[in-house]
């Protein structure tokens, strides 16, 4: 009977992670939420689950580095009761919205890539969500004589 319980628990776990794959990031969505933004404008990286900043221990947004996805560079950190702070390439340009989404001002082409939002909740533990940011750079047109 114990073996049947273990088998059912394993099946439930496999069902719960159906549609996801294992990669260098651990368990990650096959298709992260994809957001497009224009260079020089404000972009918001949304979260699907919503974050209650009054009940969360910490929220960290990181930019995934490289093709393997095994390295992350923290770009925003928040811990309960603080305003949080932007780091690295987003220093002075990023802020956390009340729902946990990340606002990036003056978006740059170098901001493009995969981001992961990690939240730590006392009653749940750690959860992660992934967002792929695509930055569009508008063409520059100049009118005048060609030399």
C-alpha positions as CSV (number, residue, x, y, z in Angstrom):
1,X,0.0,0.0,0.0
2,X,2.9,2.4,0.7
3,X,4.3,1.7,-2.7
4,X,1.0,2.7,-4.3
5,X,1.0,6.0,-2.3
6,X,4.5,6.8,-3.5
7,X,3.6,6.0,-7.0
8,X,0.5,8.2,-6.8
9,X,2.6,11.0,-5.4
10,X,5.1,10.7,-8.2
11,X,2.4,10.8,-10.8
12,X,0.9,13.9,-9.2
13,X,4.3,15.6,-9.3
14,X,4.8,14.7,-13.0
15,X,1.3,15.9,-13.8
16,X,2.0,19.2,-11.9
17,X,5.1,19.9,-14.0
18,X,3.7,18.8,-17.3
19,X,4.6,21.3,-19.9
20,X,7.8,22.3,-18.3
21,X,11.3,21.0,-19.0
22,X,14.5,20.5,-17.1
23,X,17.3,22.7,-18.2
24,X,20.3,24.6,-16.7
25,X,17.9,26.7,-14.6
26,X,16.2,23.8,-12.9
27,X,12.6,23.4,-13.8
28,X,11.6,26.3,-16.1
29,X,8.7,27.0,-18.4
30,X,9.2,25.7,-21.9
31,X,7.9,29.0,-23.2
32,X,8.5,32.0,-20.8
33,X,6.1,34.9,-20.9
34,X,7.4,37.1,-23.8
35,X,7.3,40.9,-23.6
36,X,8.3,43.4,-26.2
37,X,9.5,46.9,-25.5
38,X,10.9,49.8,-27.4
39,X,14.4,51.1,-26.7
40,X,14.4,54.3,-24.7
41,X,10.9,53.6,-23.3
42,X,9.5,52.1,-20.1
43,X,9.0,48.3,-20.1
44,X,7.2,46.3,-17.4
45,X,8.1,42.6,-16.8
46,X,4.8,41.1,-15.5
47,X,4.3,38.2,-13.1
48,X,1.6,35.7,-13.6
49,X,1.0,34.7,-10.0
50,X,1.0,38.2,-8.5
51,X,3.1,39.0,-5.4
52,X,1.8,40.3,-2.1
53,X,4.7,42.5,-1.0
54,X,3.2,42.5,2.6
55,X,3.5,38.7,2.9
56,X,6.7,37.9,1.0
57,X,10.0,37.6,2.6
58,X,12.0,38.6,-0.5
59,X,11.7,39.1,-4.2
60,X,14.6,39.0,-6.6
61,X,14.6,39.7,-10.3
62,X,17.7,38.3,-12.1
63,X,18.9,38.5,-15.7
64,X,19.9,35.1,-17.0
65,X,23.4,35.2,-18.5
66,X,24.7,33.1,-21.4
67,X,23.3,30.3,-23.5
68,X,23.5,27.6,-20.8
69,X,21.3,29.7,-18.4
70,X,23.3,28.5,-15.4
71,X,24.3,32.0,-14.3
72,X,22.0,34.8,-13.1
73,X,22.8,38.4,-12.3
74,X,20.5,40.0,-9.8
75,X,19.1,43.3,-11.1
76,X,16.6,44.1,-8.4
77,X,16.2,42.9,-4.8
78,X,13.4,43.5,-2.3
79,X,13.0,42.3,1.2
80,X,9.9,42.8,3.4
81,X,9.5,46.3,4.6
82,X,12.0,47.9,2.2
83,X,11.6,49.8,-1.0
84,X,14.1,47.5,-2.7
85,X,16.9,48.5,-4.9
86,X,18.1,48.1,-8.4
87,X,21.5,46.6,-9.2
88,X,24.1,46.3,-11.9
89,X,23.0,47.4,-15.4
90,X,19.5,48.4,-14.1
91,X,20.8,50.5,-11.3
92,X,18.7,53.7,-11.1
93,X,16.4,52.5,-13.9
94,X,14.3,49.7,-12.3
95,X,11.6,49.7,-9.7
96,X,9.2,47.0,-8.3
97,X,5.5,47.6,-8.8
98,X,3.0,46.7,-6.0
99,X,2.2,43.3,-7.8
100,X,5.8,42.2,-8.0
101,X,6.3,43.2,-11.7
102,X,9.5,44.9,-12.6
103,X,9.5,48.3,-14.2
104,X,12.5,49.2,-16.4
105,X,12.9,52.8,-17.4
106,X,14.9,53.9,-20.5
107,X,15.1,50.3,-21.9
108,X,18.3,49.5,-23.7
109,X,19.1,46.7,-26.2
110,X,21.5,45.3,-23.6
111,X,18.4,44.7,-21.3
112,X,17.1,42.1,-23.7
113,X,17.0,38.5,-22.6
114,X,15.5,36.0,-20.1
115,X,14.6,37.3,-16.6
116,X,13.6,35.2,-13.6
117,X,11.6,36.5,-10.7
118,X,12.2,34.6,-7.5
119,X,9.9,35.1,-4.5
120,X,10.5,33.6,-1.1
121,X,7.3,33.1,1.0
122,X,7.3,31.9,4.5
123,X,4.4,29.4,4.0
124,X,5.3,28.2,0.5
125,X,9.0,28.5,0.1
126,X,10.6,29.6,-3.1
127,X,8.8,30.1,-6.4
128,X,10.0,31.3,-9.8
129,X,8.6,32.9,-12.9
130,X,10.3,33.6,-16.2
131,X,9.9,36.5,-18.6
132,X,11.7,36.9,-22.0
133,X,12.2,40.6,-22.9
134,X,12.7,41.5,-26.5
135,X,13.8,45.1,-27.2
136,X,12.9,46.7,-30.5
137,X,15.2,49.5,-31.7
138,X,13.3,51.8,-34.1
139,X,15.2,52.7,-37.3
140,X,16.7,56.1,-37.5
141,X,15.9,58.0,-40.7
142,X,17.8,61.1,-41.7
143,X,16.9,63.5,-44.4
144,X,19.5,65.3,-46.3
145,X,22.3,65.0,-48.9
146,X,24.3,61.9,-49.1
147,X,28.1,62.5,-49.4
